[in-house]
Amino acid sequence: MRVLLVNMPWSPIDLPSLALGILKSSVDERVPGATCEVLHANLEFTDWITSRTEFSAEDYEYYALSSYFLGCGDWVFSSALYDDPGWKDAEFTRVMTGKLRKSRMRMTRHLHERVPEFVADIARRIVEAEPDVVGFTSTFQQNTAALAAARQVKKLAPHIRTVMGGANCDAEQGAAVHRNFPFVDYVVRGEGEQAFPQLLATLQRDDPDLTTVAGLCHRGADGTHLANPMPTGPLPPAAILPPDYTGYFERLATSVARHWVEPKLVVEGARGCWWGEKHHCTFCGLNGSFMEFRSKSPDVFYEEIMDLARRHRVLDMYVVDNILDMGYLKTVLPRIIDSGHDLRMHIEIKANMRRPQLQVLADAGLIYVQPGIESLNSRVLDLMDKGVSGCQNVRMLRDAAETGLSVSWNYLHGFPGETAEDYEPVIHQLPALEHLNPPVDLSARIAIERFSPYFKRPELGFTGLRPEEHYRFTYDLPENELYDLAYVFEAPERGIEEDTVNKLNDAIAAWKKRHVDARLTHTDLGDQIVLVSRRHAFSWRTMRLTDPFELAAFRFLDQPHTPAALLRKLHGGSVPLTDRTPADVQRLLDSWVGHGLVFTDAGQYVHIAPAAVNQDLLRLDYMRHTHGRPRSEPALVDLVPQSGPALSAPSPALS
């Protein structure tokens, strides 16, 4: 049996497909007599379109990721799906006018007109490879491209069995794909590394019984749609095979895309979300049918990372885990540090991690982290069921800057029950945070995602959900079928109104603009703390804390404290300050808020100045303690975080 797996646009071009890499390993290891290859049709498309029109890396990234909630990437290939270069062009233009700039509108409509030719070409290549089975993965904006190619393959070679799977084919979405597109013979729902090899092995039998493949959508003898029950539980971690990326790096080396991107390896240590098992964030639709957290053994995961790095001679890695297995901090990551490999990785983490834990991440080469911050207000975070406070999120930004980690995060709004009063204190304090990583974009109103609590539980505030409008100008389906096919839904707006949104976004825009030149750092010299500031809203440049009360308070505010808790710490410290009163503490905190030294939310306070090292100051401190105070002191304006300035944040991952 010959199996061909196809990765259609708009899969990212700087990453091999993890899904197809795992499926290739699964077929090679678990289906006797089968051979499996991967066709990187996303790279084929890059070469095809750049030879015919002006098209850039920025354009590809837009359709692959940035336009996801507008559906532009899927609409582009709807013309090939329905064999009509003008498919719903008028509807698209009407809806998107005002949402897309004119140049993007022209490019999108031009691609829409041209891509049927590409799909016809790629389908001919698939058929010429003479596979028995061709499998298409579908995630994010791959759905119409994958469907269009499957349709054309079936038209050219009806005997070739077509299969679809991936995140767009989970649960009822996969059933809708199978019901409405008869040229797709099978849809694998859920985790494919078990079901897909089982399907292939079953198809090799003289009398295949397809009802034994959990989650599979197939057709009866009369052509009717049949859907097997979904698996009763997720795969154990031992069943998750390492990916085989054979061919991707070789194909990239011959593609125009090699000039656009630095390729990265995709690695996977865990599936599910250990936080979501206990408290599913209300807006999050990740993990689909299986939230249960499970992770590979530390030895297995470490060896996979090292083997992929050695085999492909690539050190940049994207860890796709929805959340870091905290046990890896003491198992996998120390081994990576000791390995001597200069790995550079990106991973998602919980926002309440402490500085020593972040330092382990930085030492192991995790340059980019995505901690799922989403807001800096505790009440809004409670509405999300985030399990973290606004001050903890700010502490994360501060400690990440100190340890050299670049934080990728989004600011979200639109939660039922939020008010302008939740946002105004945060907006007022954002100028103090300009030295820390800003959100990757302006604040966005939440989208209602399938599998999220907001989707499944209307009592949380969202009723009357409809598929987002872009599904209606992409597919030729009735709304009840679109409801099962869609992942993103439109609903009445909740939460803050546009005047508050505009204030928030104006403040975020200013933050993003001024971040590059902004600075706030502190250096603790024992008998004093020296702070240096360069921020637009604050005129002071250096500040010394020398009073024992101020020194102790600042050090305690390394972690969030209420005024009462801070006073208790001051009274019980190594040098008790029992003469200080609640009024003293509050006056100091109010002063520091005014000077942009601390952030406050929900009655808590935390200082926002990353630690810094300045060699002149260290020498000065040494001279003080050995020779007395020198006649003059250097200007205290060159303090920098120990690990240097944080790198620019990567493109946002969809939350």
N, C-alpha and C positions, 0 to 999 in steps of 0.2 A: 504494500500500500504506500502510495506517495502522497505526502501531506505538504501543502504549501500554506504558510501563515502570512497574512498580509497586514501591514501597518500603513493605513491610509492617512492622508492629511485629515485633520490638522494636528497630528501627533507632534510634540516638540522635536525639533531637528537636532538639538544638542544632547539628547538622551536616547539610548536604545530603549525599546519597549520592554519593560519588566514583565508584563503579562505574556508577551510572545516568547521572551527568553525563558520563562518558567515552563510554558507549554512545550517549547522545543525540547527542553530537558525531560519533561514528562513523557513525551512521545518516544524519544530515543531510549529511555530507560524502561518504559512500562508497556510498550506495544511491540511485541515481537514481529519482526518482518517489516516494520514501517520505517520509512525515511522521512525526515522533516527538514524543511528549509524555510527561511524567512525572507520575504520580499519587502524591502524598505521603500514603500511607495511614497512616503512623505519626502524622502530625499529625491526620488525620481521626479516627483512633482516640482520640487524646487528647481531642478535643472530644466525641466520642461517649460515652466512658466517664465523663468529668467531669460530663456532664449527667444521668448515671444513678446515680452512686455517689460516695462520698467517695474521691477519688483525687488524689495529689499528685505533684510533681516527683520527690520522693524515691522514691515508689512506682515511677514509670516507670524511673528510673535503676536500681532494684533488679532489675527484670525484664530490662532491657536489658543490664546489665553485671555487677552484683554477684553475681547468682545463677547465673552461667554454669555453674560446675562442679556446681551442684545441679540444673540443668535446669529450674528453675521456669518460666521464660518460655516454653520450648517446651511444657511440660506444659499450661500455660494454654490454648493453642490446639489441643491434641490433641483436645479435645471437639468443635471445629469440623471438624477433619480427619476424625473418625470419626462425625460427626453424632450425638453422644451427650453431652448436658450432664453426665452422671455418669460419663464415661469414666475407668475405673480410679481412681476417687476413693478407694476403700478401700486400694488398693496405695500410692497417693501418701501418704495419711494415715499409714499404718503406717510407711513408710520415713522420712517427714519429721518425724514426732513426735520432738521432742528436738533436731532440727536447725533448726527454724524457731520463732520465738517465736509465741505464740498469735495475736496480731493479724495477723502475716504469713501464718500458715496460713489464717485466716479470709478474708483478702483474696484469696489465691491461689485458694482453692476457689470464692469468689464470682465472680471473673473467669472461671474455668474454666466456670462455669455460664452466664455471660452472653455470652461472645464468639461463640458460633455465630450469634447475632442480628447482630452487627457484620459478620461474614464474609459473611452473606447480603446485608446492605445494600451492602457494598463491591463484591461480585460483580455486583449489579444495576447499580451505577454503571459498572462496567467494561464490561458488556455494552451499556449504553445509549450509551456512547461509540463503539460500532460499530467496534472495531479489527479488523484482519485478524490481527494477532499481538499477544499480550500476554506480556510478559517479566517474570519475578519474580527479583529478586536475593535471595540467601540467605547471610547471614553471621552468625556467632554464633547468637543465639536467634531467628532469623527462619524457621527451616526449617518448622515445623508451620504457622505463619501463612501462609507462602507456598504451601505444599502445600494447605492448606484452601481458600484463595482460588482456586487453580488448579482444584481439584476442583469448586467451586461454579460457576465460569465455564463449565467444560466441560459441566456438567449443564444450565445455562441456554442455552448456545449452543455446541453441539458443533462448529460450523464454525470457531470461533475457534481458531487454533493457539496452544498454550501452550508457553512456553519457560522453563526455569530455568537459573540460573548463579550464580556467586559462590563464595566460599571453601568453602561447604558442599557444593559440587558438583565439587570437584577430584578427578581420577583415579578410584579405585574408589568413592569416595563418590558421585560423579555417576552412575556406572553403577548403583549400588544404588538411588538415587532413581528412575532411569528404569525399572529392572526391576520395582520394587515398586509404582509409582503410575502406572497406565496413563493417567490423565487428564493427565499431563505428556507432551506430544508430543515435545519435544526437550529435551535437557540439553546445555548448552555447558560443556565442561570446559577448564580452563586460562584463559588470558588472552582475554577476550571481545571486545576491540575489533577483532580481525581475524576471528574465527570467526563472531560474531553478524551482522555485515554480509554476510559470505559466505553464511551460511544464508539471510538474507532475499533476497539476490540470486538464490540458487538456487531458492527457493520461487516466485519470479516467473516462472521458465521453464516452458514447456509440459511438458517432460520432465525434472524436476529430478533431478540425480545427487547425492544427499546423501553419498555415500561420499567426496567430495572435500573435505569440511569436517573438518579435523583435530580429533580429540578429541570430535566430536559423537556423542551417543547419539540414535538414531532407531529407527523401526520398519519392518520389512519389510512387504511386501504382505499377509502373513498375520498381521500384528500382533506378530511376534516382536521381541524386544529386540535391537538391533544397536548395537555400540560401535566407532566408528572409532579407529584408533590415535591415541594422544596426540601432540601436536606434538613434533618431535625437538629443538627448542630454543626458548628464550624470544624474545619480540619484541625487536627492536632499539629503543633509546630513541627514535629518530626516529619510530617508528610509534606511540608513546604520545601520544595527543591530549590537549589541555587539556580540562577538563570544562566542560559547559554547565549552569549552575545555574538556568536560566530557570524561574521559578515558585516556587522554594522560599522565597525571602525574602518574596515577596508572600503566599504561603499562610501562612507563619509569622505575618505581621503581623495576620492575622485570626483566629488560633488562640489559645485559652487558654494555650497553651505560651509565648506571647510574654511572659507574666508570670513564667515559670519560668526562662528561660534567656537568656543572651547568645549570639546566634548566632555561629558561627565559619565561616570558609572552610576547606575541605579542599584542600590542595595536595600534589602529588607530584613529587619531583625524581628519585627513583631507585627501582628494584625490586631484590629480592634482597639479599644480605648479603655484603660483601667479606670480613668475618671468617669467616662461615659457609662460604664457598667453601674456605677453608684449614683451618678448625677448626670444625666444626659443633657448637655447644653441645649437650651430650648430651640435655638435656631439651626443647630448642626444636623446635616443630613448625611454626614460621612459614615462609612462602615456598612451602609445598606442593611442587609438582612442579619448580619452577625456583628454585634457590638462586643461580644466576649473577647477579652484580652488574652492573647497567648503569644509567647515569644520563644525564639529559638534558644537552645542552650548556648551559653557564652562561648564555649569552644567551637561550636558549629558556626556561629555568626562571625567570630574572629577569623576563622580559617577561610570563610567565604570572602570576607573583605580582602584579606591578604592575597588569596588566590586570584581574585579578579584584578587587583592592582598589578600583580606580577604578570598575569597573562596578557593584559591589554596595555600595560605600561602607562596607566592613567591614574593620577592621584586625586583628581576632583571627583567627589562622590555626593550623590543626592540620596539621603536616607528617607525612604518614603513612609516610615512608621508614623501613624497618626499621633503617637505620643511615645516618648522615650521610656523604655523599661528602666526604671531607676536602679535596678540591680546591676545594669551594665556600667554604672559609674564606678563600681568596685571590681568589675570582672573584665569586661571587654575593653573599656577605654584605657585603663592602666596598661594593658598589654599593647594597645596601639601606641601609647606614649613610649613604651620601652622598645618598640619594634624598630625605631629609627626612621620609619617612613614618614615623609612630610605630607600627610594626607590633609586635604581640605574638604570639609564636609558641611552639609546643611541638614538640620533635623528639627522636628517639632518637639517642644518641651512644655512642661507646665510652668506658668508664670511665677509660681511661688518658690522656685529654686533659690537656694542661698549662694552667696559668693563663692565659698569653697567648691561647691558643686559646679558652678559656672567655670571656675578656674580649671577643673578637670576637663570640661568640654573644650575649653580653649587650648589646653596643653595637648589634647588628643587631635587637634586640627579641625574642630567644628567652628568654622569661621562664621557661618550664618546660622541663626536660630530663629525659629518661629514660635514664640511662646503663647500665641493666642490671647493677646492682651485685650483687644476689642473695645475697651473703655477704661477711663481713669476715675470713674465714679462708682462707689461701692453699691449704691442702691440699684443702679442700672445693671451692674455685674450680678447682683442677687437675682434680678429679673431673668438674667440669662442662665442662672444656676451654675455660675462659673466656679464658685468655691475659692475666690480670691478677692482681695480688697483693692481699692484704687491705690492706696499707698504701697501695697505689695507690687502692683504693676509698675509704679514709678521706681520703686527700689530695683526691680528687674532691669529697667532701662539704665539706671545709674550703674549697677554692678556689671552689666554687660559692657558698658563703655569702659569701665575700669579694667576689665579682664580682656578687652580687645575683641569682643564678640559683636557682630553687627546684627541688630534685631530687625526682623521683618514682621511688621504687624499692621493691622487694619483697625480703623476706628469705625464702629457701627452704631447706628441709631435706628429708631423706629420700633421700639419694644413696647408692647401694651403695658400701660401703667407708668411709663416714664414721664417726667414733666420738665419744663424749662428750668425749674429750680434745681434739678439734678445736674444740669449742664452749666449754668451760669458761673458757679464757683470754679469749675474746671477751666472754662474759657478764660476767666480772669487770670488764672495761674499759668496758662500755656507759655507766655513769654519767658517765664523763669526756666522753662525746660528746653530752650532752644539749643542747648549744647548736647542734648541727648537725641538718639535716633527718632526722627518724626515718623508718623505713619507713612506707608508707601504711597498713599493717595489721600485725597480728601475723604471726609466721612461719607459712608454710603448707607442708604436705607437697607435694612435686611431684606433678603429675598427668602421666600418661603420654599424650602427644599423638601422634596420627598424624603421620607424616613425620619424627619426631624419631629420633635415633640409638637412644634407649632403646626405641623401638617397632620399629625395623627391625633392631636387632642384639641379640638376646636374650643374647649372650655378655657384654654390659655389665652384666647383673644382673637383668633383668626377664623372666620367662617366665610362661606360662599367663595371658596377658592376656585380659580379658573386657571387653566394652563396659560403661561405667559403668552403675550400676543405673537411673539415671533414664531411659535409653533403653528399658529394659524396661517401665517403666510409662507411657511416652509413646507407643510405637509397637506396633502389632499385627503383629510380624514375628518369624520364628524367629531364633535367636541368630546363625546364620551370616550372615544378611542384615544384622542389626544390626552385626556385626563390620565389614562393608564400609561401612555408613552412618555409623558413629560416628567422632568425632574424639578423644574422651577415653576412656581405658581405666582399669579398675581392676586393681591388681596387688598381690601381697603387699608389706607395708610393708618398706622397707629403711632402713638408717642408724640414726640415734639413736632411743632409746626415749622413752616419754612423760615420764619424770621430767626428762630433759634438755630436751625440748620445752617443758615447763611452766616450767622455770627461764629458758629463753631468752625465752619470751613474757611472763613476769613482768617481766623486765628491759626488754623492748621497750615494754610497757605503761607502765612508769614513765617511760621516755624520752619517750614521746608525751605523757604527762600534764605533765611538767616542762619540755618544750621551750620553750613560749611565754615562760617567765620566766628561762630559762637563758642564760648568756652566758660566753664566753671570747674575749678579743681580745688582740692585742699591738700595740704601737706601737714602732717602731724609731727611736730618736732619735740614733743614731750611737754615742754614748758609753754608751748604756744602752738596754735594751729593757724597757718597762713592760707588764706583763700584768695584766689585770683579769678576775676570775672571779666568777660568781654561779651556782654549781651546787650541787645539794642535797647531794652526797656530799663536798664539799670546803669546809672552813671558811675557808680563806684568801680574801682579797678582792683584794689587790694584791700584786704581786711585781716586784722590780727585778732585772734581770740586768746586772751591771756588770763582772764579771770577764772579761777578754779570752777566756779559755777558754770560759766559758759563752756569751758573745756569739757567738763563732765557731761553736760547736757548734750553737746554736739556729738560726743562719742556714743552716748546712749541712743541718739536718734539715727544711728546707723541702721536700726530696725524701727519699724513703726511703733509709736507709743501714743497713748492718750496723755493729756496733761497730768492726770492723777497717777497713772502708772509711772510716768517720768519722775514725778516728785518722789514716789516711793523708792525708785532706784537711786535718786540723789541722796535721800535720807539714809539709805542702806549701803552706800558705796564704800569703797576702800578708804576714802576720805569723806566721812559723812558730812553732808551739808544740811544739818538739821535746822539751821536758822532760816532756810528758804521756805516761802509760803506759796500756796497755790497762785496767789496774785503775782508773785515774782516770776513763776514759771510761765504764766499766761502772757505777761508783758514781754518776756524774752521771746516766746514763740511768735507773738504778733509782730515783733520787730523783725524776726528772721523771715517770716512770710513776706513782710514788706520789702526786705532786701533780696528776696528770691533765693534764700538759702535752704528753705524747707518747703515741702508740699504738704498740704493738709486736705483731708477728706474724711467725712464720717467721724469727726472727732479725733482722728489720729494725725500724727505728724511724722515725717521722715525727712532727713536731710538729702539733698539732691546733688552733692558735689563729689564726683569720683575722686579717689585718692590719686595723687600725682607725686612724681619724684623729680627734683631739680638738683643737679649736682652742685650748683652754687650754694643752694640752701643747705645741703648736707655739709659742705665744707664750712659754711658759716656757723652751723650748729657745733661742729667740731672745734672751731676756733673759740667760740664762746666758752665752751667747757674746758678748754686747755689754756687759753691765753687771755680770757676776759673778752668783753665786748669790743669789737673793732671800731675804728673811727667812723667808717661809713659802711653802708650795706648796699648790695646790688639791687637794682630794680627788680621787683618780684612780679614779672609779667610773662615769664617764659615757662610756666609750669605746664606739663602735658601729661595725659594718662600714661601709666607705666608701659603699656603695650602699644602706644601710638594711637593715632586717630582711627576710629572705626571705619571700616570699609563701607562703600555704598550698599544699600539694601538691594536684594534681588527682587524679581517680579513677585507679586503677591500670589500666594497659593490660595485657592478658593477655600473659604471656610464654610 
